[in-house]
Amino acid sequence: MRITSKGQVTIPITIREKLGFLPNSEVEFDVEGETLRVRMVKTERNRGKALVSRMRGKATAGMSTEKIMALTRSD
């Protein structure tokens, strides 16, 4: 694995999946001697909350809940 001229490296997908590193995950780096450690930053807002907040208010169809429910029920 090589470091690019911009200081970037690619974390192999097997490691990202095992550790749950998703796109836009925040990480922090710790140096211990000659060892570099990468850790996920624990934030109060997790991915699910961020998705919900981005979607909030997007599905406005101008219909009441009753009308939407009637469309989803089978006859």
MARKE-657096 format. One record per atom (N, C-alpha, C, O, CB): residue number from 1; residue in three letters; x, y, z. Coordinates in Angstrom, 3 decimals, always signed. Glycine has a CB too. Layout:
! residues N
NODE resi resn     east    north       up
NODE  NUM  Ala        X        Y        Z
...
! end
This chain:
! residues 75
NODE resi resn     east    north       up
NODE    1  Met   +0.866   -1.167   +0.000
NODE    1  Met   +0.000   +0.000   +0.000
NODE    1  Met   +0.909   +1.226   +0.000
NODE    1  Met   +1.923   +1.269   +0.696
NODE    1  Met   -0.983   +0.000   +1.237
NODE    2  Arg   +0.524   +2.210   -0.790
NODE    2  Arg   +1.322   +3.432   -0.898
NODE    2  Arg   +0.539   +4.637   -0.391
NODE    2  Arg   -0.692   +4.655   -0.409
NODE    2  Arg   +1.761   +3.660   -2.351
NODE    3  Ile   +1.269   +5.621   +0.050
NODE    3  Ile   +0.685   +6.899   +0.439
NODE    3  Ile   +0.798   +7.826   -0.770
NODE    3  Ile   +1.870   +7.937   -1.364
NODE    3  Ile   +1.402   +7.509   +1.713
NODE    4  Thr   -0.309   +8.498   -1.142
NODE    4  Thr   -0.287   +9.407   -2.285
NODE    4  Thr   +0.469  +10.687   -1.931
NODE    4  Thr   +0.832  +10.915   -0.777
NODE    4  Thr   -1.724   +9.740   -2.742
NODE    5  Ser   +0.696  +11.506   -2.942
NODE    5  Ser   +1.386  +12.779   -2.708
NODE    5  Ser   +0.573  +13.704   -1.802
NODE    5  Ser   +1.115  +14.637   -1.210
NODE    5  Ser   +1.673  +13.478   -4.040
NODE    6  Lys   -0.736  +13.439   -1.698
NODE    6  Lys   -1.597  +14.231   -0.809
NODE    6  Lys   -1.692  +13.605   +0.584
NODE    6  Lys   -2.440  +14.099   +1.427
NODE    6  Lys   -3.002  +14.371   -1.416
NODE    7  Gly   -0.945  +12.524   +0.838
NODE    7  Gly   -0.971  +11.881   +2.143
NODE    7  Gly   -2.140  +10.939   +2.339
NODE    7  Gly   -2.482  +10.610   +3.475
NODE    7  Gly   -0.998  +12.911   +3.201
NODE    8  Gln   -2.761  +10.497   +1.255
NODE    8  Gln   -3.941   +9.640   +1.349
NODE    8  Gln   -3.571   +8.174   +1.190
NODE    8  Gln   -2.647   +7.827   +0.455
NODE    8  Gln   -4.970  +10.035   +0.294
NODE    9  Val   -4.313   +7.315   +1.895
NODE    9  Val   -4.203   +5.867   +1.731
NODE    9  Val   -5.616   +5.312   +1.590
NODE    9  Val   -6.584   +5.943   +2.015
NODE    9  Val   -3.442   +5.200   +2.943
NODE   10  Thr   -5.726   +4.150   +1.001
NODE   10  Thr   -7.024   +3.492   +0.873
NODE   10  Thr   -7.096   +2.379   +1.898
NODE   10  Thr   -6.234   +1.501   +1.935
NODE   10  Thr   -7.247   +2.940   -0.569
NODE   11  Ile   -8.122   +2.418   +2.726
NODE   11  Ile   -8.345   +1.342   +3.693
NODE   11  Ile   -9.071   +0.229   +2.945
NODE   11  Ile  -10.137   +0.472   +2.379
NODE   11  Ile   -9.174   +1.838   +4.959
NODE   12  Pro   -8.526   -0.977   +2.928
NODE   12  Pro   -9.172   -2.072   +2.195
NODE   12  Pro  -10.616   -2.276   +2.651
NODE   12  Pro  -10.944   -2.096   +3.824
NODE   12  Pro   -8.380   -3.373   +2.377
NODE   13  Ile  -11.465   -2.652   +1.705
NODE   13  Ile  -12.888   -2.783   +1.976
NODE   13  Ile  -13.180   -3.798   +3.075
NODE   13  Ile  -14.106   -3.603   +3.863
NODE   13  Ile  -13.614   -3.173   +0.717
NODE   14  Thr  -12.406   -4.876   +3.140
NODE   14  Thr  -12.653   -5.881   +4.188
NODE   14  Thr  -12.465   -5.279   +5.574
NODE   14  Thr  -13.204   -5.610   +6.501
NODE   14  Thr  -11.717   -7.092   +4.010
NODE   15  Ile  -11.495   -4.410   +5.719
NODE   15  Ile  -11.256   -3.756   +7.013
NODE   15  Ile  -12.342   -2.725   +7.284
NODE   15  Ile  -12.848   -2.641   +8.402
NODE   15  Ile   -9.859   -3.087   +7.045
NODE   16  Arg  -12.711   -1.925   +6.257
NODE   16  Arg  -13.775   -0.917   +6.442
NODE   16  Arg  -15.075   -1.574   +6.862
NODE   16  Arg  -15.752   -1.087   +7.768
NODE   16  Arg  -13.995   -0.109   +5.149
NODE   17  Glu  -15.432   -2.677   +6.214
NODE   17  Glu  -16.676   -3.370   +6.547
NODE   17  Glu  -16.619   -3.972   +7.952
NODE   17  Glu  -17.591   -3.895   +8.702
NODE   17  Glu  -16.962   -4.468   +5.517
NODE   18  Lys  -15.485   -4.566   +8.303
NODE   18  Lys  -15.347   -5.181   +9.618
NODE   18  Lys  -15.475   -4.154  +10.733
NODE   18  Lys  -16.060   -4.440  +11.778
NODE   18  Lys  -14.012   -5.898   +9.725
NODE   19  Leu  -14.928   -2.955  +10.517
NODE   19  Leu  -14.926   -1.923  +11.547
NODE   19  Leu  -16.071   -0.926  +11.421
NODE   19  Leu  -16.240   -0.069  +12.288
NODE   19  Leu  -13.631   -1.190  +11.511
NODE   20  Gly  -16.864   -1.026  +10.343
NODE   20  Gly  -18.001   -0.129  +10.170
NODE   20  Gly  -17.624   +1.260   +9.710
NODE   20  Gly  -18.351   +2.219   +9.971
NODE   20  Gly  -18.750   -0.028  +11.437
NODE   21  Phe  -16.486   +1.384   +9.020
NODE   21  Phe  -16.079   +2.681   +8.468
NODE   21  Phe  -16.877   +2.909   +7.185
NODE   21  Phe  -16.600   +2.293   +6.157
NODE   21  Phe  -14.521   +2.732   +8.190
NODE   22  Leu  -17.860   +3.790   +7.252
NODE   22  Leu  -18.718   +4.099   +6.110
NODE   22  Leu  -18.301   +5.432   +5.510
NODE   22  Leu  -17.579   +6.195   +6.152
NODE   22  Leu  -20.211   +4.132   +6.527
NODE   23  Pro  -18.746   +5.732   +4.275
NODE   23  Pro  -18.443   +7.048   +3.713
NODE   23  Pro  -18.881   +8.148   +4.677
NODE   23  Pro  -19.948   +8.069   +5.286
NODE   23  Pro  -19.133   +7.228   +2.344
NODE   24  Asn  -18.064   +9.143   +4.799
NODE   24  Asn  -18.282  +10.305   +5.678
NODE   24  Asn  -18.100   +9.983   +7.158
NODE   24  Asn  -18.425  +10.813   +8.007
NODE   24  Asn  -19.670  +10.856   +5.459
NODE   25  Ser  -17.585   +8.792   +7.487
NODE   25  Ser  -17.249   +8.494   +8.879
NODE   25  Ser  -16.109   +9.413   +9.300
NODE   25  Ser  -15.208   +9.707   +8.515
NODE   25  Ser  -16.856   +6.985   +9.064
NODE   26  Glu  -16.162   +9.857  +10.542
NODE   26  Glu  -15.068  +10.667  +11.055
NODE   26  Glu  -14.117   +9.767  +11.814
NODE   26  Glu  -14.533   +8.917  +12.601
NODE   26  Glu  -15.588  +11.813  +11.960
NODE   27  Val  -12.817   +9.969  +11.561
NODE   27  Val  -11.794   +9.172  +12.224
NODE   27  Val  -10.784  +10.098  +12.880
NODE   27  Val  -10.677  +11.276  +12.540
NODE   27  Val  -11.098   +8.221  +11.224
NODE   28  Glu  -10.044   +9.535  +13.829
NODE   28  Glu   -8.956  +10.282  +14.441
NODE   28  Glu   -7.715   +9.405  +14.429
NODE   28  Glu   -7.805   +8.178  +14.371
NODE   28  Glu   -9.316  +10.730  +15.891
NODE   29  Phe   -6.570  +10.041  +14.483
NODE   29  Phe   -5.296   +9.336  +14.419
NODE   29  Phe   -4.545   +9.509  +15.729
NODE   29  Phe   -4.519  +10.597  +16.303
NODE   29  Phe   -4.448   +9.842  +13.238
NODE   30  Asp   -3.933   +8.424  +16.196
NODE   30  Asp   -3.076   +8.451  +17.378
NODE   30  Asp   -1.734   +7.855  +16.986
NODE   30  Asp   -1.678   +6.860  +16.263
NODE   30  Asp   -3.720   +7.668  +18.579
NODE   31  Val   -0.662   +8.458  +17.459
NODE   31  Val   +0.677   +7.938  +17.209
NODE   31  Val   +1.239   +7.433  +18.529
NODE   31  Val   +1.283   +8.158  +19.522
NODE   31  Val   +1.609   +9.027  +16.577
NODE   32  Glu   +1.667   +6.173  +18.521
NODE   32  Glu   +2.295   +5.559  +19.683
NODE   32  Glu   +3.621   +4.977  +19.226
NODE   32  Glu   +3.661   +3.905  +18.621
NODE   32  Glu   +1.376   +4.459  +20.328
NODE   33  Gly   +4.699   +5.678  +19.514
NODE   33  Gly   +6.010   +5.236  +19.027
NODE   33  Gly   +6.027   +5.327  +17.516
NODE   33  Gly   +5.851   +6.405  +16.950
NODE   33  Gly   +6.330   +3.788  +19.493
NODE   34  Glu   +6.241   +4.194  +16.861
NODE   34  Glu   +6.229   +4.157  +15.392
NODE   34  Glu   +4.935   +3.552  +14.851
NODE   34  Glu   +4.870   +3.153  +13.688
NODE   34  Glu   +7.427   +3.359  +14.873
NODE   35  Thr   +3.912   +3.488  +15.694
NODE   35  Thr   +2.636   +2.895  +15.299
NODE   35  Thr   +1.583   +3.985  +15.131
NODE   35  Thr   +1.438   +4.866  +15.979
NODE   35  Thr   +2.171   +1.852  +16.339
NODE   36  Leu   +0.855   +3.909  +14.024
NODE   36  Leu   -0.252   +4.834  +13.770
NODE   36  Leu   -1.547   +4.076  +13.989
NODE   36  Leu   -1.741   +2.997  +13.429
NODE   36  Leu   -0.186   +5.437  +12.320
NODE   37  Arg   -2.433   +4.633  +14.799
NODE   37  Arg   -3.720   +4.000  +15.077
NODE   37  Arg   -4.825   +4.900  +14.538
NODE   37  Arg   -4.835   +6.105  +14.789
NODE   37  Arg   -3.907   +3.736  +16.608
NODE   38  Val   -5.758   +4.303  +13.794
NODE   38  Val   -6.912   +5.023  +13.257
NODE   38  Val   -8.139   +4.544  +14.019
NODE   38  Val   -8.382   +3.341  +14.123
NODE   38  Val   -7.074   +4.795  +11.703
NODE   39  Arg   -8.913   +5.486  +14.552
NODE   39  Arg  -10.118   +5.135  +15.312
NODE   39  Arg  -11.302   +5.933  +14.811
NODE   39  Arg  -11.164   +7.071  +14.361
NODE   39  Arg   -9.912   +5.380  +16.817
NODE   40  Met  -12.472   +5.313  +14.897
NODE   40  Met  -13.715   +5.999  +14.570
NODE   40  Met  -14.009   +6.997  +15.687
NODE   40  Met  -13.887   +6.674  +16.869
NODE   40  Met  -14.899   +4.984  +14.385
NODE   41  Val  -14.394   +8.199  +15.303
NODE   41  Val  -14.771   +9.209  +16.280
NODE   41  Val  -16.198   +8.919  +16.720
NODE   41  Val  -17.092   +8.764  +15.890
NODE   41  Val  -14.637  +10.656  +15.695
NODE   42  Lys  -16.401   +8.849  +18.006
NODE   42  Lys  -17.743   +8.622  +18.549
NODE   42  Lys  -18.447   +9.979  +18.615
NODE   42  Lys  -18.005  +10.890  +19.314
NODE   42  Lys  -17.687   +7.932  +19.975
NODE   43  Thr  -19.539  +10.092  +17.881
NODE   43  Thr  -20.303  +11.330  +17.881
NODE   43  Thr  -21.697  +11.054  +18.385
NODE   43  Thr  -22.175   +9.921  +18.342
NODE   43  Thr  -20.347  +11.957  +16.480
NODE   44  Glu  -22.345  +12.096  +18.864
NODE   44  Glu  -23.720  +11.934  +19.348
NODE   44  Glu  -24.667  +11.654  +18.197
NODE   44  Glu  -25.635  +10.908  +18.352
NODE   44  Glu  -24.176  +13.182  +20.110
NODE   45  Arg  -24.397  +12.241  +17.056
NODE   45  Arg  -25.259  +12.026  +15.896
NODE   45  Arg  -24.737  +10.837  +15.120
NODE   45  Arg  -23.670  +10.908  +14.510
NODE   45  Arg  -25.325  +13.289  +14.994
NODE   46  Asn  -25.471   +9.761  +15.139
NODE   46  Asn  -25.030   +8.615  +14.366
NODE   46  Asn  -25.564   +8.721  +12.942
NODE   46  Asn  -26.297   +9.654  +12.613
NODE   46  Asn  -25.489   +7.301  +15.027
NODE   47  Arg  -25.199   +7.773  +12.112
NODE   47  Arg  -25.560   +7.814  +10.696
NODE   47  Arg  -27.069   +7.824  +10.498
NODE   47  Arg  -27.574   +8.555   +9.646
NODE   47  Arg  -24.953   +6.629   +9.965
NODE   48  Gly  -27.794   +7.025  +11.270
NODE   48  Gly  -29.252   +6.960  +11.137
NODE   48  Gly  -29.913   +8.290  +11.421
NODE   48  Gly  -30.811   +8.716  +10.695
NODE   48  Gly  -29.816   +5.912  +12.063
NODE   49  Lys  -29.464   +8.951  +12.491
NODE   49  Lys  -30.032  +10.255  +12.826
NODE   49  Lys  -29.729  +11.276  +11.744
NODE   49  Lys  -30.571  +12.116  +11.427
NODE   49  Lys  -29.498  +10.742  +14.170
NODE   50  Ala  -28.539  +11.209  +11.178
NODE   50  Ala  -28.174  +12.139  +10.111
NODE   50  Ala  -29.043  +11.917   +8.872
NODE   50  Ala  -29.468  +12.879   +8.231
NODE   50  Ala  -26.688  +11.983   +9.752
NODE   51  Leu  -29.307  +10.654   +8.533
NODE   51  Leu  -30.165  +10.350   +7.387
NODE   51  Leu  -31.579  +10.866   +7.608
NODE   51  Leu  -32.172  +11.467   +6.712
NODE   51  Leu  -30.193   +8.843   +7.124
NODE   52  Val  -32.118  +10.633   +8.794
NODE   52  Val  -33.479  +11.083   +9.096
NODE   52  Val  -33.561  +12.602   +9.030
NODE   52  Val  -34.525  +13.144   +8.489
NODE   52  Val  -33.924  +10.583  +10.487
NODE   53  Ser  -32.575  +13.289   +9.567
NODE   53  Ser  -32.634  +14.752   +9.555
NODE   53  Ser  -32.549  +15.306   +8.132
NODE   53  Ser  -33.162  +16.329   +7.828
NODE   53  Ser  -31.503  +15.333  +10.409
NODE   54  Arg  -31.788  +14.633   +7.258
NODE   54  Arg  -31.714  +15.081   +5.861
NODE   54  Arg  -33.015  +14.813   +5.116
NODE   54  Arg  -33.379  +15.574   +4.219
NODE   54  Arg  -30.555  +14.388   +5.143
NODE   55  Met  -33.725  +13.740   +5.475
NODE   55  Met  -34.961  +13.370   +4.791
NODE   55  Met  -36.172  +14.115   +5.319
NODE   55  Met  -37.190  +14.207   +4.632
NODE   55  Met  -35.192  +11.893   +4.915
NODE   56  Arg  -36.080  +14.643   +6.517
NODE   56  Arg  -37.227  +15.287   +7.160
NODE   56  Arg  -37.802  +16.389   +6.262
NODE   56  Arg  -37.082  +17.286   +5.823
NODE   56  Arg  -36.818  +15.871   +8.531
NODE   57  Gly  -39.105  +16.307   +5.999
NODE   57  Gly  -39.789  +17.315   +5.200
NODE   57  Gly  -39.701  +17.109   +3.701
NODE   57  Gly  -40.239  +17.917   +2.943
NODE   57  Gly  -39.248  +18.637   +5.528
NODE   58  Lys  -39.038  +16.053   +3.248
NODE   58  Lys  -38.861  +15.817   +1.809
NODE   58  Lys  -40.047  +15.097   +1.180
NODE   58  Lys  -40.269  +15.226   -0.024
NODE   58  Lys  -37.601  +15.013   +1.569
NODE   59  Ala  -40.801  +14.358   +1.949
NODE   59  Ala  -41.864  +13.530   +1.391
NODE   59  Ala  -43.228  +14.202   +1.517
NODE   59  Ala  -44.218  +13.551   +1.851
NODE   59  Ala  -41.888  +12.175   +2.081
NODE   60  Thr  -43.276  +15.469   +1.257
NODE   60  Thr  -44.553  +16.164   +1.352
NODE   60  Thr  -45.321  +15.971   +0.052
NODE   60  Thr  -44.912  +16.459   -1.002
NODE   60  Thr  -44.347  +17.673   +1.654
NODE   61  Ala  -46.424  +15.264   +0.136
NODE   61  Ala  -47.246  +14.974   -1.047
NODE   61  Ala  -48.550  +15.759   -1.006
NODE   61  Ala  -49.372  +15.631   -1.913
NODE   61  Ala  -47.542  +13.467   -1.146
NODE   62  Gly  -48.750  +16.558   +0.015
NODE   62  Gly  -49.988  +17.307   +0.133
NODE   62  Gly  -51.173  +16.417   +0.445
NODE   62  Gly  -52.318  +16.789   +0.185
NODE   62  Gly  -50.248  +18.070   -1.130
NODE   63  Met  -50.910  +15.246   +1.001
NODE   63  Met  -51.976  +14.306   +1.324
NODE   63  Met  -52.007  +14.098   +2.834
NODE   63  Met  -50.985  +14.193   +3.513
NODE   63  Met  -51.778  +12.952   +0.579
NODE   64  Ser  -53.184  +13.817   +3.335
NODE   64  Ser  -53.303  +13.531   +4.764
NODE   64  Ser  -52.795  +12.116   +5.027
NODE   64  Ser  -52.674  +11.301   +4.112
NODE   64  Ser  -54.779  +13.692   +5.252
NODE   65  Thr  -52.506  +11.848   +6.276
NODE   65  Thr  -52.072  +10.515   +6.663
NODE   65  Thr  -53.124   +9.478   +6.299
NODE   65  Thr  -52.794   +8.379   +5.853
NODE   65  Thr  -51.773  +10.463   +8.160
NODE   66  Glu  -54.391   +9.830   +6.490
NODE   66  Glu  -55.480   +8.895   +6.174
NODE   66  Glu  -55.482   +8.538   +4.684
NODE   66  Glu  -55.685   +7.377   +4.329
NODE   66  Glu  -56.843   +9.501   +6.576
NODE   67  Lys  -55.261   +9.521   +3.816
NODE   67  Lys  -55.249   +9.252   +2.377
NODE   67  Lys  -54.049   +8.363   +1.994
NODE   67  Lys  -54.175   +7.445   +1.183
NODE   67  Lys  -55.205  +10.584   +1.584
NODE   68  Ile  -52.907   +8.653   +2.587
NODE   68  Ile  -51.713   +7.834   +2.307
NODE   68  Ile  -51.928   +6.410   +2.773
NODE   68  Ile  -51.591   +5.466   +2.058
NODE   68  Ile  -50.464   +8.427   +2.989
NODE   69  Met  -52.489   +6.239   +3.973
NODE   69  Met  -52.752   +4.902   +4.495
NODE   69  Met  -53.761   +4.152   +3.622
NODE   69  Met  -53.625   +2.946   +3.414
NODE   69  Met  -53.264   +4.989   +5.934
NODE   70  Ala  -54.761   +4.853   +3.118
NODE   70  Ala  -55.756   +4.221   +2.250
NODE   70  Ala  -55.109   +3.711   +0.968
NODE   70  Ala  -55.499   +2.662   +0.457
NODE   70  Ala  -56.885   +5.207   +1.915
NODE   71  Leu  -54.127   +4.436   +0.443
NODE   71  Leu  -53.427   +4.011   -0.772
NODE   71  Leu  -52.562   +2.790   -0.520
NODE   71  Leu  -52.359   +1.986   -1.430
NODE   71  Leu  -52.570   +5.144   -1.314
NODE   72  Thr  -52.050   +2.633   +0.689
NODE   72  Thr  -51.154   +1.505   +0.975
NODE   72  Thr  -51.884   +0.242   +1.422
NODE   72  Thr  -51.304   -0.844   +1.419
NODE   72  Thr  -50.168   +1.903   +2.034
NODE   73  Arg  -53.136   +0.377   +1.802
NODE   73  Arg  -53.906   -0.802   +2.240
NODE   73  Arg  -54.448   -1.560   +1.040
NODE   73  Arg  -54.825   -0.977   +0.024
NODE   73  Arg  -55.068   -0.385   +3.171
NODE   74  Ser  -54.473   -2.882   +1.191
NODE   74  Ser  -55.053   -3.685   +0.097
NODE   74  Ser  -56.560   -3.756   +0.289
NODE   74  Ser  -57.059   -3.694   +1.412
NODE   74  Ser  -54.432   -5.130   +0.052
NODE   75  Asp  -57.262   -3.883   -0.797
NODE   75  Asp  -58.730   -3.934   -0.744
NODE   75  Asp  -59.253   -5.306   -0.438
NODE   75  Asp  -60.466   -5.501   -0.362
NODE   75  Asp  -59.314   -3.467   -2.036
! end
